[in-house]
Amino acid sequence: MADPKLKTAIYVAAGVRLCSVNGVVATVARRGDDEAGAVLLKLNRLGAGVTVLAQTRTPEGELVWTAGIGKEPVAEAEADAYIARQVKYDPDLWVVEIEDREGRHFFQGRIL
């Protein structure tokens, strides 16, 4: 039997709360499917560029994050254009914007 997965709405709420507890501002910029929508994290480094992380799973089922537009921060307009393309492809997508100079996100899953 497959492991039960946490509903996306609960997962996102918990991640936003963890950011808040750690003094980091996080907002839901786009709400996707409550049950099983994928998540993008827009890490705004406040003047040092933006990184976008895409949620995925390994073949073993582990939750991980991959760099959506590269590992180096880009201009916010470039990140927003990437996110807009992804939303067209997947209308169930969630987008969480996190403002942290260090690029921390506090969401479950390691970054590949």
Backbone hydrogen bonds in HBPLUS format (Angstrom, degrees):
<---DONOR---> <-ACCEPTOR-->    atom                        ^
c    i                          cat <-CA-CA->   ^        H-A-AA   ^      H-
h    n   atom  resd res      DA  || num        DHA   H-A  angle D-A-AA Bond
n    s   type  num  typ     dist DA aas  dist angle  dist       angle   num
A0010-ILE N   A0007-LYS O   3.14 MM   3  5.50 123.0  2.48 106.3 119.3     1
A0011-TYR N   A0007-LYS O   2.99 MM   4  6.25 163.1  2.02 155.6 161.1     2
A0008-THR N   A0035-GLU O   3.36 MM  27  5.46 156.4  2.42 103.1 109.5     3
A0012-VAL N   A0008-THR O   2.82 MM   4  5.98 168.2  1.84 162.6 164.0     4
A0009-ALA N   A0034-ASP O   3.05 MM  25  4.75 167.4  2.07 137.5 134.6     5
A0013-ALA N   A0009-ALA O   3.09 MM   4  6.16 161.7  2.13 138.4 144.0     6
A0014-ALA N   A0010-ILE O   2.94 MM   4  6.13 157.2  1.99 149.3 155.2     7
A0015-GLY N   A0011-TYR O   3.01 MM   4  6.27 156.8  2.06 146.8 153.2     8
A0016-VAL N   A0012-VAL O   2.87 MM   4  6.11 164.0  1.90 159.7 163.5     9
A0017-ARG N   A0013-ALA O   2.99 MM   4  6.12 153.8  2.06 141.8 149.4    10
A0018-LEU N   A0014-ALA O   2.91 MM   4  6.19 153.9  1.98 147.3 154.2    11
A0019-CYS N   A0015-GLY O   3.03 MM   4  6.30 154.2  2.10 146.5 153.1    12
A0020-SER N   A0016-VAL O   3.04 MM   4  6.31 162.0  2.07 147.8 152.3    13
A0021-VAL N   A0017-ARG O   2.89 MM   4  6.16 161.8  1.93 155.5 159.9    14
A0022-ASN N   A0018-LEU O   3.16 MM   4  6.30 141.3  2.32 139.1 148.4    15
A0022-ASN N   A0019-CYS O   3.03 MM   3  5.18 127.6  2.32  98.9 113.0    16
A0024-VAL N   A0019-CYS O   2.85 MM   5  4.91 165.4  1.88 143.9 139.9    17
A0023-GLY N   A0020-SER O   2.94 MM   3  5.05 160.6  1.98 112.7 114.1    18
A0099-GLU N   A0025-VAL O   2.89 MM  74  5.42 165.9  1.91 159.0 163.6    19
A0027-THR N   A0097-GLU O   2.88 MM  70  5.39 158.0  1.93 151.8 158.4    20
A0097-GLU N   A0027-THR O   2.84 MM  70  5.39 152.7  1.92 165.1 167.3    21
A0029-ALA N   A0095-VAL O   2.77 MM  66  5.36 134.2  1.98 142.0 155.5    22
A0030-ARG N   A0095-VAL O   3.13 MM  65  4.84 148.6  2.23 139.8 136.3    23
A0095-VAL N   A0030-ARG O   2.95 MM  65  4.84 159.1  1.99 134.8 136.4    24
A0033-ASP N   A0092-ASP O   2.95 MM  59  4.72 150.8  2.04 115.1 119.3    25
A0037-GLY N   A0033-ASP O   3.22 MM   4  4.56 146.2  2.34 131.5 127.4    26
A0094-TRP N   A0038-ALA O   2.82 MM  56  6.10 163.2  1.85 156.2 162.0    27
A0055-GLN N   A0039-VAL O   3.02 MM  16  5.46 151.3  2.11 171.3 179.2    28
A0040-LEU N   A0094-TRP O   2.86 MM  54  6.11 148.4  1.96 142.8 152.5    29
A0096-VAL N   A0040-LEU O   2.95 MM  56  6.35 162.7  1.98 162.8 167.8    30
A0041-LEU N   A0053-LEU O   2.84 MM  12  5.03 162.5  1.87 147.5 153.5    31
A0053-LEU N   A0041-LEU O   2.85 MM  12  5.03 160.3  1.89 146.0 152.5    32
A0042-LYS N   A0096-VAL O   2.80 MM  54  6.04 167.8  1.81 152.8 157.0    33
A0098-ILE N   A0042-LYS O   2.84 MM  56  6.07 165.9  1.86 154.1 157.1    34
A0043-LEU N   A0051-THR O   2.71 MM   8  5.05 159.5  1.75 171.8 169.8    35
A0051-THR N   A0043-LEU O   2.99 MM   8  5.05 157.9  2.04 136.2 142.4    36
A0044-ASN N   A0098-ILE O   2.73 MM  54  5.89 153.7  1.80 162.5 170.9    37
A0100-ASP N   A0044-ASN O   2.95 MM  56  6.23 148.8  2.05 150.8 160.9    38
A0045-ARG N   A0049-GLY O   2.91 MM   4  5.54 162.5  1.94 165.2 170.9    39
A0050-VAL N   A0074-VAL O   2.73 MM  24  5.19 152.6  1.81 142.8 152.4    40
A0074-VAL N   A0050-VAL O   2.83 MM  24  5.19 161.8  1.86 139.1 140.6    41
A0068-GLY N   A0052-VAL O   2.69 MM  16  5.25 164.4  1.72 146.9 150.1    42
A0054-ALA N   A0066-THR O   2.77 MM  12  5.25 163.8  1.80 155.5 159.7    43
A0066-THR N   A0054-ALA O   2.93 MM  12  5.25 155.9  1.98 142.6 150.2    44
A0056-THR N   A0064-VAL O   2.97 MM   8  5.53 160.2  2.01 159.8 157.6    45
A0064-VAL N   A0056-THR O   2.93 MM   8  5.53 172.9  1.93 151.7 152.5    46
A0058-THR N   A0062-GLU O   2.88 MM   4  5.20 152.6  1.96 141.0 149.0    47
A0061-GLY N   A0058-THR O   2.83 MM   3  5.12 161.0  1.86 113.6 120.1    48
A0065-TRP N   A0110-ARG O   2.85 MM  45  6.09 149.6  1.94 154.5 156.9    49
A0112-LEU N   A0065-TRP O   2.80 MM  47  6.03 171.1  1.81 174.3 171.6    50
A0078-GLU N   A0075-ALA O   3.06 MM   3  5.40 123.4  2.40 105.3 118.9    51
A0079-ALA N   A0075-ALA O   3.14 MM   4  6.52 157.5  2.19 153.2 159.9    52
A0080-ASP N   A0076-GLU O   2.84 MM   4  6.09 161.4  1.87 155.9 161.0    53
A0081-ALA N   A0077-ALA O   2.99 MM   4  6.16 151.6  2.07 141.8 149.1    54
A0082-TYR N   A0078-GLU O   3.08 MM   4  6.30 157.2  2.13 145.3 151.0    55
A0083-ILE N   A0079-ALA O   2.95 MM   4  6.23 162.6  1.98 152.3 157.0    56
A0084-ALA N   A0080-ASP O   2.92 MM   4  6.11 158.4  1.96 147.3 153.0    57
A0085-ARG N   A0081-ALA O   3.07 MM   4  6.34 155.4  2.13 146.5 152.4    58
A0086-GLN N   A0082-TYR O   3.03 MM   4  6.36 155.0  2.09 149.9 157.0    59
A0087-VAL N   A0083-ILE O   2.93 MM   4  6.19 153.2  2.00 153.0 160.3    60
A0088-LYS N   A0084-ALA O   3.11 MM   4  6.38 151.4  2.20 145.3 152.1    61
A0089-TYR N   A0085-ARG O   3.17 MM   4  6.44 148.7  2.28 141.5 149.7    62
A0090-ASP N   A0086-GLN O   2.80 MM   4  6.02 149.2  1.89 147.6 156.8    63
A0093-LEU N   A0090-ASP O   3.17 MM   3  5.68 161.1  2.20 123.8 125.0    64
A0103-GLY N   A0100-ASP O   2.99 MM   3  5.26 154.7  2.06 110.5 118.6    65
